[in-house]
Amino acid sequence: EVQLQQSGAELVKPGASVKLSCKTSGYTFSNYYMSWLKQMPGQNIEWIGNIYGGNGGTGYNQKFKGKATLTVDKSSSTAYMDLSSLTSEDSAVYFCARSTRGRGWFAYWGQGTLVTVSS
Amino acid sequence: VQMTQSPSYLAASPGESVSISCKASKSISNNLAWYQEKPGKANKLLIHSGSTLQSGTPSRFSGSGSGTDFTLTIRSLESEDFAVYYCQQYNEYPPTFGAGTKLELK
């Protein structure tokens, strides 16, 4: 069974950084892409970027370049997203989601991680 | 590519059929997926390629359309179908989503 288990909720101060994780199981990590997505309350889901599990190659939404950095640890089949210089606009639920192709649908999703930026 | 979903809210009763519309701001061929969101659960892929049911999706769900206009239809609603539904285009980067349709129990 494919599973994407995301790390727990985070409360972070403005200006700080946070690293979210998405631990996977049930499939060959290297053969798929992992995307990260953002959903603010009442807003559309936004695609942040993706990373290929095989070689760590990345692609980013221009809007999130400089804000998000995607990495993987193949040894633990885990994907990570670093968010830097956090502001209130970064308060949202963040999802990881797996796709077969770099540009495709998302067959499996994590449960989401709530990030709250507040002093 | 902007995705416009309608309606935003839809109230229906079990056994009824409903349709949700998704319009793209430019042609996306059939590169469209539909998802279901329920509280406390991971988002579920229902349909991809406009009309292809993902494995495990009940046959009462169907998708249609190509180009700019797409429809998700749910026949004979069951209690488990009351949820939020999203469309997503993957024809161009970045992938973009509709704002969602909340299907509520009448």
Boltz contact constraints between the chains, C-beta under 6 A:
constraints:
  - contact:
      token1: [A, 44]
      token2: [B, 97]
      max_distance: 6.0
  - contact:
      token1: [A, 44]
      token2: [B, 99]
      max_distance: 6.0
  - contact:
      token1: [A, 45]
      token2: [B, 97]
      max_distance: 6.0
  - contact:
      token1: [A, 47]
      token2: [B, 94]
      max_distance: 6.0
  - contact:
      token1: [A, 47]
      token2: [B, 95]
      max_distance: 6.0
  - contact:
      token1: [A, 61]
      token2: [B, 94]
      max_distance: 6.0
  - contact:
      token1: [A, 103]
      token2: [B, 90]
      max_distance: 6.0
  - contact:
      token1: [A, 104]
      token2: [B, 90]
      max_distance: 6.0
  - contact:
      token1: [A, 105]
      token2: [B, 33]
      max_distance: 6.0
  - contact:
      token1: [A, 105]
      token2: [B, 48]
      max_distance: 6.0
  - contact:
      token1: [A, 105]
      token2: [B, 90]
      max_distance: 6.0
  - contact:
      token1: [A, 107]
      token2: [B, 45]
      max_distance: 6.0
  - contact:
      token1: [A, 109]
      token2: [B, 42]
      max_distance: 6.0
  - contact:
      token1: [A, 109]
      token2: [B, 43]
      max_distance: 6.0
  - contact:
      token1: [A, 111]
      token2: [B, 42]
      max_distance: 6.0
